[in-house]
Amino acid sequence: MPTRAPALYLLLVLIAGLCAARAVTAPIGLALAIALLLAALSWRLSRPRDGLWLLSFLAAGALAFWAYGSLRLPRQPETTQLERPIREARLHFEVERVMQAHNDYSKATGIARVIEATPTSRLKSGDRIFFRLKLPDAEAFNVLRGSEYQATGLLKPIPHNVDPDGFEGYLKDTGIHYQFERTSALEQLRLPSRFDRFCQRMNERFQSHLRLGAPEDGSLESIYIAMLLGQKTELSEAQTERFRMTGTMHFFAISGLHIGVIATVMAQFLILVRVPRKLSPFIGLPLLYLYVEITGASPSAVRAFLMALFFWASFAFTRQRSPLAALAASAVGVLIFKPDQLWSLGFQLSYTVVLSILLLGLPLYTAASARLAPFRYLPKANWAASQHFYAWLQDTLLLLLAISLSAWLASALLSAAFFGYLSPGAVFLNMALVNLAALAISAGVISLSVATLGLESVAGFINHAAWMSIHAMDSLVAWSAALPGMMIHCEGFPQWIAYAGLGMYFALLFWLQRIGRFGRGYLWVLPPGVIVAGLLYGLAQR
């Protein structure tokens, strides 16, 4: 795998600048002036054997992004503001994300951006809130993304010392400090755009397509819709709890697995119909983005789409295809447009897991498959059918184990620090579930495509193939959730240990890639050893 990724330097200074801006507001003019001088100095020093230009470039970038973060990051309310009592406010807001369009209690929930607020509300234009609206009529009134509303309700501040594992902790991570609920006098001021309304209609149509031929009990149907459309509210409490306990809840967030599988299905179909590789990204990427918008354009889906965009576009422009470069470029793009995403646990988990797979999982698989290759002294032309099957099975298991292990290592410290639990068994459970989930997603994409063409009976037949995979997933998760040691509680795990351990882990991985010693000897055990040592030390410090 190519490891050259210049965007990584830009990503590092971007993160440093945003962290500095969150801690201290920058003097904008002075910071930009010094950054400009350092940038000119780095250009003057850009000689092949002079490394001072890199130091000047990094310092210039950090100062520039410090100023940028001071302008773009949402303001952090003071502790005294968040300790004030709940008060009534009348807000004019625009819906950014709908979490639940309506429920049995005629309520809708989501995230919105404040346009105008009463002076006593403590809110300013541009602040983001979590809303829980009382709908006038659950059957005829749906809250849509992009629409504007005005309502009177109670504004509840979220204190600083909240449980990071809870929903309020999630809201704090995304820069939301107030909840707006118990509303009345709801008034719609502006309809969403035509595109947003189209996406909402397609989402509802997709739900009906995925229900074609559904079993009577509805349990598989809810998992199917949650997996394909990212609607976790379709899951029952029992389903949510067992997937959460086993560390497999990530299958229900539109993320890298979903986007990767769908992009692969599209790419293979375009190859099948003889579309040139240089042209296929211009057809597949718009369709992929449309899927992201139809599912609600959640942050994880947008991040995954950007990764696919940079990687797939390399085919069109005949550039070197580097997953690491695509990963770094997508992270830079996300943080420039949404700087507050840096403190989102979803952002941190997404990029650390994928980076760990690229730097540890794939090299580990390559080294292990070469060292454990069966029948190496026998030409493949002389292999029997059973030997071919054995070699394929071993190779597949090694790949799944390497990817699952590297993903678990990257997420273990963050899970312990923010969720308060570890799922060691998830390493082996995900090996089985990832293929079943990929089959269900692939079947779902084909079913939606066929149903859109009007062949609903064929779509219902294809849905049964997805439900077979989903039934196997649900049964396996339910069985594994009852195993002792599947989940280890570790409340109070220090957060600084999580970040320090991850920093050392990735520093060692980049060092091993740079010296080219991965797979030679046993130096590769150092990065996993850092994670294990961090977990043991953190558990001892509780």
C-alpha positions in Angstrom: 0.0 0.0 0.0 1.4 3.5 -0.9 2.2 5.3 2.3 3.0 8.7 0.8 0.2 11.1 1.9 1.2 14.8 1.9 -2.2 15.7 3.3 -1.2 14.1 6.6 1.1 17.1 7.3 -1.8 19.5 6.6 -4.1 17.3 8.8 -1.6 17.5 11.7 -1.3 21.3 11.7 -5.1 21.6 11.2 -5.7 19.5 14.3 -3.1 21.5 16.3 -4.6 24.8 15.2 -8.1 23.8 16.1 -7.1 22.5 19.5 -5.3 25.8 20.2 -8.4 27.7 19.1 -10.6 25.7 21.4 -8.3 26.4 24.3 -7.5 30.1 23.6 -9.0 32.5 21.1 -6.4 33.7 18.6 -5.6 37.3 17.8 -6.7 36.9 14.2 -4.7 39.6 12.5 -1.4 38.9 14.3 -1.7 35.1 13.8 -2.4 35.5 10.1 0.4 38.0 9.6 3.0 35.7 11.3 1.6 32.7 9.4 2.1 34.6 6.1 5.7 35.5 7.0 6.5 31.9 8.0 4.9 30.7 4.7 7.1 33.0 2.7 10.1 31.8 4.7 9.3 28.2 4.0 9.1 29.0 0.3 12.5 30.6 0.4 14.0 27.6 2.3 12.4 25.0 0.0 15.7 23.4 -1.2 16.1 19.6 -1.5 18.6 19.3 1.4 17.1 21.9 3.7 14.6 20.6 6.1 13.9 24.0 7.8 11.1 24.7 5.2 9.0 21.9 6.7 9.2 23.4 10.2 8.3 26.8 8.9 5.4 25.3 6.9 4.1 23.5 9.9 4.3 26.6 12.1 2.6 28.7 9.4 -0.2 26.2 9.0 -0.8 25.8 12.7 -1.1 29.6 13.2 -3.4 30.0 10.2 -5.7 27.2 11.4 -5.6 28.7 14.9 -7.1 31.8 13.5 -9.5 29.8 11.3 -10.6 27.8 14.3 -11.2 30.9 16.4 -13.5 32.2 13.7 -15.4 28.9 12.9 -15.6 26.9 16.1 -18.9 27.3 17.9 -18.7 29.3 21.1 -18.4 27.5 24.4 -20.9 28.7 27.0 -19.5 29.5 30.4 -20.1 27.1 33.2 -22.3 29.7 35.0 -24.5 29.9 31.9 -25.1 26.2 31.8 -25.9 26.2 35.6 -28.8 28.6 35.2 -32.4 27.2 35.5 -34.6 26.1 32.6 -36.4 28.9 31.0 -39.1 29.5 28.4 -38.0 30.8 24.9 -39.4 31.3 21.5 -37.1 30.2 18.8 -36.9 30.5 15.0 -34.7 27.6 13.8 -33.7 25.6 10.7 -33.7 21.8 10.9 -30.2 20.3 10.1 -30.8 16.7 10.9 -34.0 14.7 11.8 -33.4 11.9 14.2 -37.0 10.8 14.5 -39.7 12.3 12.2 -42.5 11.3 14.6 -43.2 8.7 17.2 -46.2 7.2 19.0 -46.4 10.3 21.2 -46.6 12.8 18.3 -43.1 14.1 18.8 -40.2 14.7 16.5 -36.5 15.0 17.5 -33.4 16.3 15.7 -30.7 18.9 15.6 -31.3 22.5 14.4 -29.5 25.8 13.9 -31.0 28.9 15.6 -31.9 31.8 13.3 -33.5 34.1 15.8 -34.2 33.8 19.6 -35.7 35.8 22.4 -33.1 37.9 24.2 -33.5 36.0 27.5 -32.8 32.6 25.8 -29.0 33.0 26.0 -28.8 31.8 22.4 -27.4 33.6 19.4 -27.9 33.2 15.7 -25.9 30.2 14.5 -26.1 28.2 17.7 -27.1 24.6 17.4 -29.7 22.9 19.6 -31.3 19.5 20.1 -35.1 19.8 19.7 -38.0 17.6 20.8 -41.1 19.1 19.1 -44.8 18.4 19.9 -46.4 17.8 16.6 -50.0 19.1 15.9 -50.9 15.9 13.9 -48.6 12.9 13.7 -50.2 11.6 10.6 -50.2 14.8 8.5 -47.2 16.7 9.9 -43.6 15.5 9.4 -40.5 17.5 10.3 -38.2 17.7 7.3 -34.5 18.6 7.0 -34.0 22.0 5.6 -37.3 23.5 6.8 -37.7 26.4 9.2 -40.0 26.5 12.2 -40.9 28.8 15.1 -42.1 27.5 18.4 -42.3 28.3 22.1 -40.8 25.8 24.5 -38.5 25.2 27.4 -34.8 25.7 26.9 -32.7 23.3 29.0 -28.9 23.7 29.3 -26.7 20.6 29.2 -24.2 20.9 32.1 -20.5 20.2 31.6 -20.3 17.2 33.9 -22.6 14.8 32.0 -22.1 11.1 31.4 -20.0 10.9 28.2 -21.7 7.5 27.5 -25.1 9.1 27.5 -27.1 11.0 24.9 -26.3 14.3 26.5 -22.6 13.4 26.3 -23.0 12.8 22.6 -24.7 16.2 22.2 -21.8 17.9 24.0 -19.3 16.2 21.7 -21.0 17.7 18.7 -21.1 21.2 20.1 -24.7 21.3 21.3 -25.3 22.7 24.8 -29.0 23.3 24.9 -32.2 21.1 24.5 -35.4 22.6 23.3 -38.5 20.7 24.4 -42.1 20.8 25.7 -43.0 23.0 22.8 -46.2 24.7 21.8 -47.5 27.0 19.0 -45.4 25.2 16.4 -45.4 27.1 13.1 -43.7 26.2 9.9 -42.1 29.3 8.3 -40.4 27.8 5.3 -40.6 24.5 3.4 -37.4 22.6 2.7 -35.8 22.8 -0.7 -37.1 20.6 -3.6 -34.0 18.4 -3.3 -34.6 17.8 0.5 -38.3 17.0 -0.2 -37.2 14.6 -2.9 -34.8 12.8 -0.6 -37.5 12.5 2.1 -39.9 11.0 -0.4 -37.3 8.6 -1.6 -36.5 7.6 2.0 -40.1 6.7 2.6 -40.2 4.8 -0.7 -37.1 2.9 0.2 -38.6 1.9 3.5 -41.6 0.5 1.7 -39.4 -1.4 -0.7 -37.3 -2.9 2.1 -40.6 -4.1 3.7 -41.7 -6.1 0.6 -42.3 -9.7 1.6 -41.4 -9.0 5.3 -41.9 -11.7 7.9 -44.9 -11.2 10.2 -43.0 -10.6 13.4 -41.2 -7.5 12.0 -38.0 -8.1 14.0 -35.9 -8.8 10.9 -37.6 -6.0 9.0 -36.6 -3.4 11.6 -32.9 -4.5 11.6 -32.9 -4.4 7.7 -34.2 -0.8 7.6 -31.9 0.3 10.4 -28.9 -1.2 8.6 -29.7 0.1 5.1 -31.1 3.5 6.0 -29.3 4.2 9.3 -32.6 4.5 11.3 -31.6 3.1 14.7 -35.0 4.1 16.0 -36.4 1.1 14.1 -34.6 -1.2 16.5 -36.3 -2.5 19.6 -34.8 -1.9 23.0 -33.7 -5.5 23.3 -32.0 -5.4 19.9 -30.2 -2.1 20.6 -29.0 -3.4 24.0 -27.5 -6.7 22.7 -25.8 -5.0 19.7 -24.4 -2.4 22.0 -23.2 -4.9 24.6 -21.4 -6.9 21.9 -19.7 -3.9 20.3 -21.5 -4.3 17.0 -23.7 -1.2 17.0 -21.6 0.3 14.3 -23.4 -1.8 11.7 -26.4 0.6 12.0 -24.6 3.8 11.3 -24.1 4.6 7.7 -20.3 4.5 7.6 -17.4 3.1 5.8 -18.8 -0.5 5.6 -22.0 0.7 3.9 -20.4 3.1 1.6 -17.6 0.7 0.7 -20.0 -2.2 -0.1 -22.4 0.1 -2.1 -19.5 1.6 -4.0 -18.2 -1.8 -4.8 -21.6 -3.0 -6.1 -21.9 0.1 -8.3 -18.3 -0.3 -9.6 -18.9 -4.0 -10.5 -22.1 -3.2 -12.2 -20.5 -0.4 -14.3 -17.7 -2.8 -15.3 -20.4 -5.4 -16.2 -22.1 -3.0 -18.6 -18.7 -2.0 -20.1 -18.4 1.5 -18.7 -14.8 2.6 -18.9 -13.0 2.9 -15.6 -12.1 6.6 -16.2 -15.8 7.3 -16.6 -17.3 5.2 -13.9 -16.5 7.6 -11.0 -18.6 10.3 -12.7 -21.6 8.0 -12.7 -21.1 6.1 -9.5 -20.1 9.0 -7.2 -23.3 11.1 -7.8 -25.4 8.1 -7.2 -23.5 7.3 -4.0 -23.9 10.9 -2.8 -27.7 10.7 -3.5 -27.8 7.6 -1.3 -26.0 9.5 1.5 -28.6 12.4 1.2 -31.6 10.0 1.1 -30.4 8.4 4.4 -30.2 11.8 6.1 -26.6 12.8 5.4 -25.3 11.8 8.9 -21.8 12.9 9.7 -20.5 9.3 9.5 -22.0 8.9 6.1 -20.5 12.1 4.8 -17.1 11.2 6.1 -17.3 7.8 4.4 -18.4 9.3 1.2 -15.5 11.7 1.2 -13.1 8.8 1.6 -14.8 7.0 -1.3 -14.7 10.3 -3.4 -11.0 10.8 -3.1 -10.2 7.1 -3.7 -12.6 6.5 -6.6 -11.7 9.8 -8.3 -8.1 8.6 -8.6 -9.3 6.2 -11.3 -10.7 9.1 -13.3 -7.6 11.2 -13.1 -5.2 8.2 -13.4 -3.4 9.0 -10.1 -1.8 6.6 -7.7 -4.5 5.0 -5.7 -3.6 5.4 -2.1 -6.2 4.7 0.6 -4.0 6.5 3.2 -3.9 9.7 1.0 -7.7 9.5 0.5 -8.2 9.1 4.3 -6.1 12.1 5.1 -7.7 14.3 2.4 -11.2 13.4 3.5 -10.3 14.2 7.2 -8.9 17.6 6.1 -12.1 18.3 4.1 -14.4 17.4 7.0 -12.5 19.6 9.5 -12.3 22.6 7.2 -16.1 22.6 6.6 -17.1 21.3 10.1 -14.2 22.1 12.5 -16.3 21.0 15.6 -16.3 17.5 14.2 -12.8 17.0 15.7 -14.3 16.6 19.2 -17.0 14.2 17.9 -16.3 10.7 19.2 -17.8 9.3 16.0 -15.2 11.3 13.9 -12.3 10.0 16.2 -13.5 6.4 16.0 -14.0 6.5 12.2 -10.6 7.8 11.3 -8.6 5.9 14.0 -10.2 2.6 13.0 -9.6 3.0 9.3 -6.1 4.3 9.9 -5.3 1.3 12.0 -6.7 -1.1 9.4 -4.4 0.6 6.7 -1.3 0.7 8.9 -1.6 -2.5 10.9 -4.4 -4.7 9.6 -3.5 -5.0 5.9 0.3 -5.2 6.5 -0.3 -7.8 9.2 -2.4 -9.8 6.8 0.2 -9.6 4.0 3.0 -10.7 6.3 1.0 -13.5 7.9 -0.3 -14.9 4.6 3.2 -15.0 3.2 4.6 -16.7 6.3 1.8 -19.2 6.7 1.2 -19.9 3.0 0.2 -23.6 2.7 1.7 -26.0 0.3 4.4 -23.5 -0.6 6.7 -26.2 -2.1 4.0 -27.6 -4.3 3.1 -25.8 -7.6 -0.5 -24.5 -7.6 -1.1 -26.3 -10.9 -0.8 -29.6 -8.9 -3.1 -28.6 -6.1 -6.2 -30.7 -5.5 -9.6 -29.0 -5.1 -9.5 -29.5 -1.3 -6.1 -27.8 -1.2 -7.4 -24.8 -3.1 -10.3 -24.6 -0.7 -8.1 -24.8 2.3 -5.8 -22.1 1.0 -8.7 -19.8 0.3 -10.3 -20.4 3.7 -7.1 -19.7 5.5 -6.4 -16.6 3.5 -10.0 -15.3 4.2 -9.7 -16.0 7.9 -6.4 -14.3 8.1 -7.7 -11.2 6.4 -10.8 -11.0 8.6 -8.7 -11.5 11.8 -6.2 -8.9 10.8 -8.8 -6.3 10.0 -11.0 -7.1 13.0 -8.0 -7.1 15.4 -6.6 -3.8 14.1 -10.1 -2.1 14.3 -10.6 -3.3 17.9 -7.1 -2.1 18.9 -7.8 1.4 17.6 -11.2 1.6 19.3 -10.5 -0.2 22.6 -9.1 2.8 24.5 -11.7 5.2 23.3 -14.5 2.7 24.1 -13.1 2.2 27.6 -12.7 6.0 28.3 -16.0 7.2 26.8 -18.4 4.3 26.8 -17.2 2.7 30.0 -16.9 -0.9 28.7 -14.7 -3.2 26.6 -15.9 -6.0 24.3 -12.9 -8.3 23.8 -15.1 -10.9 22.0 -16.0 -8.3 19.3 -12.7 -9.2 17.6 -14.0 -12.7 16.7 -17.7 -11.7 16.5 -17.0 -9.0 13.9 -15.1 -11.5 11.8 -18.4 -13.4 11.2 -20.7 -10.4 11.2 -18.9 -8.2 8.7 -19.5 -10.7 5.8 -23.1 -11.3 6.8 -23.6 -7.5 7.0 -22.0 -7.0 3.6 -24.3 -9.6 2.1 -27.4 -7.9 3.6 -26.3 -4.5 2.4 -25.5 -5.8 -1.1 -28.9 -7.5 -1.3 -30.6 -4.4 -0.1 -28.9 -2.2 -2.7 -29.9 -4.6 -5.5 -33.5 -4.9 -4.1 -33.9 -1.1 -4.0 -32.6 -0.8 -7.5 -34.9 -3.4 -8.8 -37.9 -2.0 -6.9 -37.2 1.5 -8.3 -37.5 0.0 -11.8 -41.0 -1.3 -10.9 -40.1 -5.0 -10.3 -41.4 -5.2 -6.7 -42.0 -8.9 -6.7 -38.3 -9.5 -7.6 -37.3 -7.0 -4.9 -39.3 -8.9 -2.3 -37.6 -12.2 -3.4 -34.2 -10.5 -3.0 -35.2 -9.2 0.4 -35.5 -12.7 1.7 -31.8 -13.3 0.9 -31.0 -10.2 3.1 -33.2 -11.5 5.9 -31.4 -14.8 6.0 -28.1 -12.9 6.6 -29.8 -10.6 9.2 -31.4 -13.6 11.0 -27.9 -15.2 11.2 -26.5 -11.9 12.5 -29.1 -11.5 15.1 -28.9 -15.0 16.3 -25.1 -14.9 16.6 -25.2 -11.6 18.5 -27.9 -12.9 20.9 -25.9 -16.1 21.5 -22.6 -14.2 22.0 -24.2 -11.6 24.3 -24.9 -14.4 26.9 -21.2 -15.5 26.9 -19.3 -14.6 30.1 -16.6 -12.0 29.5 -18.1 -10.6 26.4 -18.3 -7.2 27.9 -16.0 -5.8 30.6 -17.2 -2.7 32.5 -14.5 -0.1 33.1 -16.3 3.1 34.2 -13.9 5.9 35.2 -11.2 5.0 32.7 -9.0 8.1 32.3 -9.4 9.9 29.0 -5.8 11.1 28.9 -4.6 7.5 28.9 -6.8 6.8 25.8 -5.4 9.7 23.8 -1.8 9.2 24.9 -2.0 5.5 24.1 -3.4 6.1 20.6 -0.7 8.7 19.9 2.0 6.2 20.8 0.3 3.5 18.9 0.1 5.4 15.6 3.6 6.9 16.0 5.0 3.4 16.2 2.9 2.3 13.2 4.2 5.1 11.1 7.8 4.4 12.2 7.5 0.8 11.2 6.1 1.8 7.8 9.0 4.3 7.4 11.8 1.9 8.2 10.1 -0.9 6.2 10.5 -3.5 8.9 6.9 -4.5 9.2 6.6 -8.3 9.0 10.3 -8.8 9.6 11.0 -10.0 13.1 8.6 -9.2 15.9 8.7 -5.4 15.9 5.0 -5.4 14.8 3.9 -6.5 18.3 5.0 -3.1 19.7 1.9 -1.1 18.6 -0.6 -3.7 20.0 1.5 -3.9 23.1 1.1 -0.2 23.7 -2.7 -0.6 23.5 -2.8 -3.6 25.9 -0.4 -1.7 28.3 -2.7 1.3 28.1 -5.8 -0.7 28.9 -4.1 -2.4 31.9 -2.8 0.8 33.2 -6.1 2.6 32.8 -8.0 -0.2 34.5 -5.5 0.0 37.4 -6.0 3.8 37.7 -9.8 3.7 38.1 
